[in-house]
Amino acid sequence: MKKVLITGFEPFGGASINPALEAVKRLAGVELVGGKIVVCEVPVTRFESIDTVVNAIEQHQPDYVITVGQAAGRTAITPERVAINVDDFRIPDNGGNQPIDEPIIAKGPDAYFTTLPIKAISRTLQENGIPCQVSNTAGTFVCNHLFYGVQHYLRDKKIGHGFVHIPLLPEQDTLGNQATMSLETIVEGLRFVAQATIDNPSDMIIGAGQIC
């Protein structure tokens, strides 16, 4: 039986809720076909976020790791293709850090690509009526920071990992015009992400690129 570790960030930027953490709470212990989900809460803090997930990996010894964060403005669940080696924080993280144009790992590679089957994941969610598309940017805040840092840690290990962004919850739409997704849909979507990861040791060869 495969073990899938799914992590979710705590609230940040003055918010009282983060859909990633709320979804993770509901996914703890969920049984999959041929697998089971374990979870971990992650601080929105530079370097501490990476250390927290690395400790969870060492504790749980998962076959796959799915790190999850919110992305305001996105209308779909979006598995990320690539993490880049730069921290450029528009706002301070929860530890008060606000690096500008600094590497995550000094002398590390410019980027790491996901090792999850992101196109199979997208197809699975779409076939089940959940908006999903491949994303080619994880930003330059703590989401990308964690994505890159965990990939660096796992670079010589046979553990699949990737980052998934999710939309805001309806109650986070303070402007009245922001894209949102219900918590129930997000939870179901992440369950499909985990199941598709187990079911597809190799990714599908299907187009999911963007012109710009």
N, C-alpha and C positions, 0 to 999 in steps of 0.2 A: 504494500500500500504506500502510495506517494504522500509526502507531507508538503503542504504549501503554506509558507509563511506570508501573511498579508499584513502590511504595516500601514498605520494612519497617523497623520500629523495632528497635534493639538491645535486649538485656535491660535490665531496670531493677528497682528495688526489692529488690536483693539476689539476684535470680534469675540463673541461669547460661544461660538459654535464653529466646528469644522466638519463638513460632511464626510471627510475621509475617516475621521475618528468615529463618528456616529455609525458609519457603515461597518467599520472594523468590529465595533462592539457587538453588532448583530451577527457577524460571520464567525465569531469564536466557536470552535468545535464543530462547525458544519461539516457533515459528511458529504463526500463527492463519490462519483463512480470511480473506484480505484484510488481514492485518496481522502485526505482530511485537511481542514484548514486550522492553522494556529495563527495567533495574532500578536501584535505588538504596538503600543502607543509610542509615538516619536516626538521629541521636542523640536520646535521650530528654531533651532539654534545651530549655528555653524559649528562643524566638527562634532559636537555632542550628538547630533542627529545620526551621523555615521557610526559613531561608537555604540550608540543604543542598538542600531540594527545589527551591527557586527556581533554584539553580545547576544542578541536574540538568535542569530544564526548559529552561534557556537552552542547555545543552550538547546535549541530545538533540532539542529541538524536536518534542515529541510532539503527537499529535492529541488524546490523552486522558491524564489522570493519575488513577491509583487509589492513594490512600494507605491503608495497612493497619496495623491495630494489634490487640493482643489484648484481650479483654474477659472476665475471669474471671466465671463464673456463667452465661454465655450458652451455649445449647445449639445454636445455629445460626449460620451466616454471616449477618451483618446489615449490609446497606448502610444508611448513615445518611442521613436526610432533611435535617438542619439542623445548622449550627454556630452557637454563640452567642458573643458578644464578652465573654467573662469567663474569667479564670484563677482557679481556686479549688482549689489543690492539696492533697489530703488527706495526701500524703507529698511529700518533696522529690524533684525530678527529679534526673537524673544529674549536673547541675551544682550541686546544692545549693540550687536556687531553690525557694521555697515561697510563691508569692504567694497572697493571700487577697482575693477580690472585686476584682481588678484587671482593667481592660480589656486585651485583646490588642492592639488598635489604638486608640489614643486618638482619640476622636471618630469612630470607625468606626461602621458600621451595627450595630444590635443583633444582627443575624443574617444569615447567608447560607445559601441553600438549595443543595443539590447540583445539579449540572448533568449528572449521569449518569442513565440510564434505570433508576431503582432498582426499579420495579415489573416491568419486563421482565426485569431481572436476577434478581429473586426468582422469577419464574415459570420462567425457564430452568433455574435450579438445582433447583427443586422437581420439574420434569419429568424431571430427570436423577437424581433420588433423593438429592439433597443438601439437608439442612435449610437453609432460608433464609427470612428475613422482614425486612421494612422496620423499621428502628429510628428512633425519634423523639428519641433523646438520645445524643449522643456523649460525655457526661460533661463534666467541667470540668478534666481533666488535659491532658497533652501531646497526646493524640489529638485532642480538640476544638480545642486551640490550633493544631495543624498544619492541621487541616481549615479553620478560619476563616482562618488566615494565608495559605494557598495560594489560597483562594477570593478573598480580598482582592487578592492579586497578580494573579490571572487575571480580575478583574472586567471589564476592557475588552478581553480577548483571546478569540479564538474557539478555546479549548481546554476541552474538557469535563473536569470534575474532581468527585470525590466520595471520601468515606471509607468504608471497609469494616472492621467489626470481626469478628474470628474467635475461636472458643473456644480454651481451653487445650489443650495436648497431653496425652496420657495420663500422661506422665512428670512433668507439673507438678501432678498431683493428689496433693498431699502429705497431704490430709485423708482421702482415700479415698472421698469422696462428691461431688466436684466434677464438673461437666459438662465433657466433653472431646470432642475430635474428632481422628482420626488425621491425621498430616501429609499422607499421600497424599490423603485426602479434601479437606483444606484446599487443597492445591496444585491439585487438579482443579477444586475450586469456584472458585478465583480465575481459573483459565484460562477457565472458563465466564463469569465476571464480565467478563473482558476481551472475550471473543467476543460476548457479548450487548450490550456497549457499542458495538462496531463495527456489529453487525447492527441496532441500533435507534436511529437518529438522533433519533427522537421516542419518548417513553415510552408504554407502554400505559395505557389508562384503565381500571384495575381497582381494586377496593377493597383497601386494605391498612392501614386505619386501626385505631385502638385506642380502646376506651371509656375506659380509664384505665391 
